[in-house]
């Protein structure tokens, strides 16, 4: 198992220092000079990421501006492979780092970076615990897809942190985003299974009903990262008017609105009077068992106040290609 060094090509001195330390510690690494001319750089980097067991990120201002570095970090993070942050630029602080590594322990001393790399490579070789299926899926993504994966996971983590009344600091969001990565990958797979035919655009479109749509910005960003689009309605009347013209893969509604404290059920009853098949979810301020039970008894597919649970329920309900 080898080490991948994510760096800006403009930071060759910093790269050389890391390479020297790895050689001294007898840690195998993927050498960027092995790139073969006449072949796709993207494909060669993708193959290197899949084969390496961990990444050392040489953090500099140039590296933070590099879309290639962002894609490389996203690939390792999404595959569940460890990333060691070498803070090569002394002017950088934790909050300057990409969200997916904020809150992680970073290191300024090269000797300790090499020692930790050797430890992780040894553990990886002995345990063989890397999920190759996840690595392959992430490795096949484009830079744009990896960026959307990162944005989606961070957005979902921020939404969850807000619901749990935790301070949405860079550290808490960065840590929570790692746990959300798996959900985002599954969500992306779900939308990939839906047709891309223009006439079936409803399969990737959701109606979200809430008189305060700004409260759900992070949740929508997470869904949008996996290819979902939204129509927004602020009232039951507006929602029904939209539903009379469009078809959706799902409907998400709050409960209490200016119209009434149980307006979510008013909308649900109106929808179920003519439509029994479109999945309907209540996203409100309670996840109590009795509220979940009542929602299902009334014809909803689920009810929750937790962003991650909402995300999971909606992803599972998305129609696959060929399902009318």
C-alpha positions as CSV (number, residue, x, y, z in Angstrom):
1,X,0.0,0.0,0.0
2,X,1.5,3.4,-1.1
3,X,1.0,7.0,-0.1
4,X,-0.5,9.6,-2.4
5,X,0.8,13.1,-2.1
6,X,-1.7,15.7,-3.0
7,X,0.1,19.0,-3.8
8,X,0.2,21.9,-6.1
9,X,2.7,21.5,-9.0
10,X,4.0,25.0,-7.9
11,X,5.0,23.6,-4.6
12,X,7.8,21.3,-5.8
13,X,10.2,22.1,-2.9
14,X,7.6,21.1,-0.3
15,X,6.9,17.9,-2.3
16,X,10.6,17.1,-2.4
17,X,10.9,17.5,1.4
18,X,8.0,15.1,1.9
19,X,9.4,12.6,-0.5
20,X,12.8,12.7,1.2
21,X,11.1,12.0,4.6
22,X,9.1,9.1,3.2
23,X,12.2,7.5,1.6
24,X,14.1,7.9,4.9
25,X,11.2,6.2,6.8
26,X,10.9,3.5,4.1
27,X,7.3,4.4,3.2
28,X,6.3,3.6,-0.4
29,X,4.7,6.5,-2.3
30,X,3.2,7.2,-5.7
31,X,5.7,9.3,-7.6
32,X,4.1,12.1,-9.7
33,X,7.1,11.8,-12.1
34,X,5.7,8.4,-13.1
35,X,2.9,10.1,-15.1
36,X,3.2,8.8,-18.6
37,X,3.1,11.4,-21.5
38,X,0.5,10.7,-24.1
39,X,-2.0,9.3,-21.6
40,X,-4.8,11.0,-19.8
41,X,-3.6,12.7,-16.6
42,X,-7.1,12.4,-15.1
43,X,-7.1,8.6,-15.6
44,X,-3.6,8.2,-14.2
45,X,-4.4,10.2,-11.1
46,X,-7.7,8.3,-10.7
47,X,-5.8,5.0,-10.8
48,X,-3.2,6.2,-8.3
49,X,-5.9,7.3,-5.9
50,X,-7.6,3.9,-6.1
51,X,-4.3,2.1,-5.5
52,X,-3.0,4.2,-2.6
53,X,-4.1,3.6,1.0
54,X,-3.8,7.1,2.3
55,X,-3.1,10.7,1.3
56,X,-0.7,13.3,2.5
57,X,-2.1,16.8,1.7
58,X,0.6,19.4,1.3
59,X,-1.4,22.4,2.5
60,X,-0.3,25.7,0.9
61,X,-2.2,28.6,-0.5
62,X,-1.6,27.3,-4.0
63,X,-2.9,23.9,-3.1
64,X,-6.1,25.3,-1.6
65,X,-6.7,27.1,-4.9
66,X,-6.1,23.9,-6.9
67,X,-9.2,22.1,-8.2
68,X,-7.1,19.0,-8.7
69,X,-6.1,19.0,-5.0
70,X,-9.8,19.4,-4.0
71,X,-10.8,16.5,-6.2
72,X,-8.0,14.3,-4.8
73,X,-8.9,15.1,-1.2
74,X,-12.6,14.4,-2.0
75,X,-11.8,11.0,-3.5
76,X,-9.8,9.8,-0.4
77,X,-12.4,11.3,2.0
78,X,-15.3,9.8,0.1
79,X,-13.6,6.4,0.0
80,X,-13.0,6.5,3.8
81,X,-9.2,6.6,3.4
82,X,-7.2,8.6,5.9
83,X,-5.8,12.1,5.0
84,X,-2.7,13.5,6.7
85,X,-2.5,17.3,6.6
86,X,1.0,18.6,6.3
87,X,0.7,22.4,7.0
88,X,3.6,23.5,4.8
89,X,2.6,27.1,4.8
90,X,3.0,28.7,8.3
91,X,0.5,31.4,7.5
92,X,-2.4,28.9,7.2
93,X,-4.8,28.2,10.0
94,X,-7.3,25.4,10.5
95,X,-10.2,27.5,9.2
96,X,-8.4,28.0,6.0
97,X,-8.4,24.3,5.2
98,X,-11.1,22.5,3.1
99,X,-14.2,21.7,5.3
100,X,-13.6,17.9,5.0
101,X,-10.3,18.2,6.9
102,X,-11.1,21.0,9.2
103,X,-11.0,19.8,12.8
104,X,-8.5,17.1,12.0
105,X,-5.1,17.0,13.6
106,X,-2.6,18.6,11.2
107,X,1.1,18.6,11.5
108,X,3.9,21.1,10.7
109,X,6.8,18.7,11.2
110,X,7.7,16.5,8.3
111,X,9.3,13.8,10.4
112,X,6.0,13.3,12.3
113,X,4.1,13.3,9.0
114,X,6.3,10.5,7.7
115,X,6.1,8.5,10.9
116,X,2.3,8.7,10.9
117,X,2.2,7.7,7.3
118,X,4.3,4.6,8.0
119,X,2.0,3.6,10.9
120,X,-1.1,3.9,8.7
121,X,0.4,2.1,5.7
122,X,1.4,-0.7,8.0
123,X,-2.0,-0.9,9.6
124,X,-3.7,-0.9,6.2
125,X,-1.5,-3.7,4.9
126,X,-2.2,-5.9,7.9
127,X,-5.9,-5.3,8.2
128,X,-6.9,-4.7,4.5
129,X,-9.9,-2.8,5.6
130,X,-10.3,-0.3,2.7
131,X,-13.6,-0.5,1.0
132,X,-12.7,-0.9,-2.7
133,X,-16.2,-0.6,-3.9
134,X,-16.5,2.9,-2.4
135,X,-13.1,3.8,-3.7
136,X,-14.0,2.7,-7.2
137,X,-17.2,4.7,-7.2
138,X,-15.5,7.8,-6.0
139,X,-12.5,7.3,-8.3
140,X,-14.9,7.3,-11.3
141,X,-16.3,10.7,-10.4
142,X,-15.4,13.9,-12.3
143,X,-14.0,16.9,-10.5
144,X,-17.4,18.5,-10.7
145,X,-19.1,15.5,-9.1
146,X,-16.5,15.3,-6.3
147,X,-17.1,19.0,-5.6
148,X,-20.8,18.4,-5.4
149,X,-20.3,15.5,-3.1
150,X,-18.3,17.6,-0.7
151,X,-20.8,20.5,-0.8
152,X,-23.7,18.1,-0.2
153,X,-22.1,16.3,2.7
154,X,-21.0,19.6,4.4
155,X,-24.5,21.0,3.8
156,X,-26.2,17.9,5.3
157,X,-23.8,18.0,8.3
158,X,-24.6,21.7,8.8
159,X,-28.3,21.1,8.8
160,X,-28.0,18.2,11.3
161,X,-25.9,20.4,13.6
162,X,-28.5,23.2,13.5
163,X,-31.2,20.7,14.4
164,X,-29.2,19.3,17.3
165,X,-28.6,22.8,18.6
166,X,-24.8,22.4,18.2
167,X,-22.6,25.3,17.3
168,X,-21.9,25.0,13.5
169,X,-18.2,25.5,13.8
170,X,-15.8,24.5,11.1
171,X,-14.6,21.6,13.3
172,X,-18.0,20.2,14.1
173,X,-19.1,20.5,10.5
174,X,-15.9,19.0,9.2
175,X,-16.2,16.0,11.5
176,X,-19.9,15.5,10.8
177,X,-19.4,15.8,7.1
178,X,-17.3,12.7,7.1
179,X,-20.2,10.7,8.4
180,X,-22.5,12.3,5.8
181,X,-20.3,11.2,2.9
182,X,-21.7,7.7,2.8
183,X,-25.3,9.1,2.6
184,X,-24.3,11.4,-0.2
185,X,-22.8,8.5,-2.2
186,X,-25.9,6.5,-1.8
187,X,-28.0,9.4,-2.8
188,X,-25.9,10.0,-5.9
189,X,-26.3,6.3,-6.8
190,X,-30.1,6.6,-6.4
191,X,-30.3,9.5,-8.8
192,X,-28.1,7.7,-11.2
193,X,-30.6,4.9,-11.3
194,X,-33.3,7.4,-12.4
195,X,-33.7,8.1,-16.1
196,X,-32.1,11.2,-17.6
197,X,-34.8,11.4,-20.3
198,X,-36.1,15.0,-20.5
199,X,-39.7,13.8,-20.4
200,X,-39.1,12.0,-17.1
201,X,-37.5,15.0,-15.3
202,X,-40.1,14.5,-12.5
203,X,-38.0,11.6,-11.2
204,X,-35.4,14.0,-10.0
205,X,-37.7,16.8,-8.9
206,X,-39.3,17.4,-5.4
207,X,-42.0,19.8,-4.2
208,X,-41.0,21.4,-0.9
209,X,-43.8,23.2,1.0
210,X,-42.8,25.6,3.8
211,X,-43.7,29.2,4.6
212,X,-40.1,29.8,5.7
213,X,-38.0,28.1,3.0
214,X,-34.8,29.8,4.2
215,X,-34.9,27.5,7.2
216,X,-34.2,24.5,4.9
217,X,-31.4,25.9,2.7
218,X,-28.8,23.4,3.8
219,X,-31.1,20.4,3.4
220,X,-31.9,21.5,-0.2
221,X,-28.3,22.0,-1.0
222,X,-27.6,18.4,0.1
223,X,-30.3,17.1,-2.2
224,X,-29.2,19.3,-5.1
225,X,-25.7,17.9,-4.8
226,X,-27.1,14.5,-5.8
227,X,-28.9,16.0,-8.8
228,X,-32.4,16.8,-7.3
229,X,-34.2,20.0,-8.3
230,X,-37.0,21.7,-6.3
231,X,-40.2,23.6,-6.7
232,X,-41.0,25.7,-3.6
233,X,-44.4,26.6,-2.2
234,X,-45.3,28.7,0.8
235,X,-48.9,27.6,1.3
236,X,-51.2,24.7,0.8
237,X,-53.1,26.6,-2.0
238,X,-49.8,27.4,-3.8
239,X,-48.7,23.7,-3.5
240,X,-51.9,22.4,-4.9
241,X,-51.7,24.8,-7.8
242,X,-48.2,23.6,-8.6
243,X,-49.3,19.9,-8.3
244,X,-52.1,20.5,-10.8
245,X,-49.5,21.3,-13.4
246,X,-46.4,19.2,-12.5
247,X,-45.5,15.7,-11.3
248,X,-42.9,15.1,-8.6
249,X,-40.9,12.2,-7.2
250,X,-41.8,13.3,-3.7
251,X,-43.4,16.0,-1.6
252,X,-41.9,17.4,1.6
253,X,-44.0,19.6,3.8
254,X,-43.7,21.3,7.2
255,X,-46.5,21.0,9.7
256,X,-47.5,24.3,11.1
257,X,-47.8,27.3,8.9
258,X,-49.5,30.7,9.0
259,X,-52.6,28.9,7.7
260,X,-52.8,26.6,10.8
261,X,-50.8,24.5,13.2
262,X,-51.6,21.2,11.4
263,X,-51.5,22.5,7.8
264,X,-49.2,19.8,6.8
265,X,-52.0,17.3,7.3
266,X,-54.4,19.6,5.4
267,X,-52.1,19.4,2.4
268,X,-51.6,15.6,2.8
269,X,-55.4,15.0,2.9
270,X,-55.8,17.1,-0.2
271,X,-53.1,15.3,-2.1
272,X,-54.3,11.8,-1.1
273,X,-57.8,12.6,-2.3
274,X,-56.5,12.4,-5.9
275,X,-53.0,11.0,-5.6
276,X,-52.1,7.8,-3.7
277,X,-48.7,7.2,-5.1
278,X,-46.5,10.3,-4.7
279,X,-44.3,9.8,-1.6
280,X,-45.2,12.5,1.1
281,X,-42.9,13.4,4.0
282,X,-43.6,15.6,7.0
283,X,-40.5,17.6,8.0
284,X,-41.5,19.3,11.3
285,X,-40.2,20.0,14.8
286,X,-40.9,16.5,16.2
287,X,-39.6,13.0,15.7
288,X,-41.8,11.5,18.5
289,X,-43.1,8.0,17.8
290,X,-46.7,9.0,18.1
291,X,-46.2,11.8,15.4
292,X,-44.5,9.4,13.1
293,X,-47.3,6.9,13.6
294,X,-50.0,9.4,12.9
295,X,-48.3,10.7,9.7
296,X,-48.2,7.1,8.3
297,X,-51.8,6.4,9.3
298,X,-52.9,9.5,7.4
299,X,-51.1,8.4,4.3
300,X,-47.6,9.9,4.5
301,X,-44.4,7.8,4.0
302,X,-42.7,9.3,7.0
303,X,-42.3,12.1,9.5
304,X,-39.1,13.4,11.1
305,X,-37.4,16.5,12.4
306,X,-33.9,15.1,11.6
307,X,-32.2,16.1,8.3
308,X,-30.3,12.9,7.9
309,X,-33.4,10.8,8.5
310,X,-35.3,12.9,6.0
311,X,-32.5,12.5,3.5
312,X,-32.5,8.7,3.9
313,X,-36.3,8.4,3.6
314,X,-36.4,10.5,0.4
315,X,-33.5,8.7,-1.2
316,X,-35.1,5.3,-0.6
317,X,-38.4,6.6,-2.1
318,X,-36.9,7.9,-5.3
319,X,-38.4,6.0,-8.3
320,X,-36.0,4.0,-10.5
321,X,-36.0,4.1,-14.2
322,X,-38.8,2.1,-15.6
323,X,-41.1,2.6,-12.6
324,X,-44.1,4.7,-13.6
